[in-house]
């Protein structure tokens, strides 16, 4: 009996010591909510209407690179702190402004819901708040975009298309919804499409030798030349003699990134159709596959006249960045 009491006391002591560590982990959190790229901004009304709010709009509602019309990085929804309670706190991404010291930034993961990323920016006055917003905005945008990309990929996985064609042809897989279908297949080239109201969303996968992009010429010039040659050969327009090219009036944006751990050139810009009146945005990843002396090209583009295209390109981005090489 005495031995049993000692054992029971020991178990109780262990659980008591671990309680502080597991309390937060064991909480039952609600599912987070909100449209993709919808950012809840928790800030006093007077700050929102002044220079602090202007700094937030400048940094977090800046135009997305490569779209034909101006569309914001995030759709902002402002609420005062006193209303940030109950189901409102389930927002998947939120930015909270606190007029307090010390100046700085705090990050919160799954604080009120799951998944959730929250950012709190602090400053003693408007000048300090503007300073910290401008200083931290780039890193915050990347963090929030990563959260939204992960969420979009999670939603896509709910209804995946069963596909082996890309694996057989290119040695890679893409996770894309069952609403997409193959529009065209040729040697070393695949074209996948989803119909949307009054338009379509397109995915291209093909490969080129490494020296077609990396040689003595500029990388961006080589990528444009590559896109235009593929457009002429594989992507006809509505009219005879028309085909897709990179829009000539505006130079695309070029970045360096990684896809499945491999170096990649990321190009964003607008396309048009030679000898016709069609245009839209594209995102292109040229993924360097040294082992096979090739670049694998993963591209998404959208045709949706007179409509916003930010969220269409974001979906294509989520699909392209899901690529896995075998």
Secondary structure, 3 states (H helix, E strand, C coil): CHHHHHHHHHHHHHHHHHHHHHCCCCCCCEECECCCCEEEEECCHHHHCCHHHHHHHHHHCCECCCCCCCCECCEEEEECHHHCCHHHHHECEEEEEEECCCCEEEEEECCCEECCEEEEEEECCHHHHHHHHHHHHHHHHHHHHHHHHHHHHHHHHHHECCCCHHHHHHCEECCCECCCEEEEEECCEEEEEEEECCEEEEEEEEEEEHHHCCCCCCHHHHHHHHHHHHHHHHCECCCCCCEEEECCCCCCEEEEEEECCEEEEEEEEEEEEECCCCEEEEEEEEEEEHHHCEEEEEEEEEECCCCCCHHHHHHHHHHHCCCEEC
